Amino acid sequence: MLNHKIHETHLIEHHFILACRVWIARSRATKAGAVLERRVILIEGEIIKSVGPEGSFAIPSLAKTVDLADKAKAINSQKEQWLRKAIQAGVKIAYGTDAGVFPHGENAKDFRLLVRAGMTPMQSVQSATVVAAELLGQSEHLGSVKPGKFADLVAVQGDPLRDISVLERVQFVMKGGVVYKDQLTGKQ
């Protein structure tokens, strides 16, 4: 049944989005061709091998467990270990969060946590831009700033490639050509 649903989804050129918390279900779904592992808690050995750089995407949502009780911190430590292995194996990591289990606006912590898990600062930024666009099958429209593409922009004081945490303090936001926040020039 799952194979059929995934196959039908691919026929209409859409992605099959998957939420699995049990490793055997993840394994079966990725083998059937699911392209996204949503809200992954742990991913290990065989699944990392089956996903690889050409397979599914993983969205670790690390910030959702960072500030919780000891049990959640232990789980987050395990997530960071599997994420480090996945990064080393070349698994495509797309940025995403489960904002709602922590205050909205704090999801930029994941950039810092992705770097701590082994990504370069550029890779963590790309996980939210070009990789996320690829995951959505929208690379020709999203993910980079080029003529003809949709581009919402943020700006920060500092260089996120030197200090990724500056992305937690966004000072300029432009969406659809409209400036919604501007603490850099003082105009808004």
Buried (B, 14 or more C-beta within 10 A) or exposed (E): EBEEEBEEBBEEEEBBBBEBEEBEBBBBBBBBBBBBBBBBBBBBEBBBEEBBEEBBBBBBBBBBBBBEEEEBEEBBEBBBEBBBBBBEEEBBBBBBBBBEEBEEEBBBBBBBBBBBBBBEBEBBBBBBBBBBBBBBEEBEEBBEEEEEBEBEEEBBEEEBEEEBBBBBEBBBBBEEEEEEBBBEEEEE
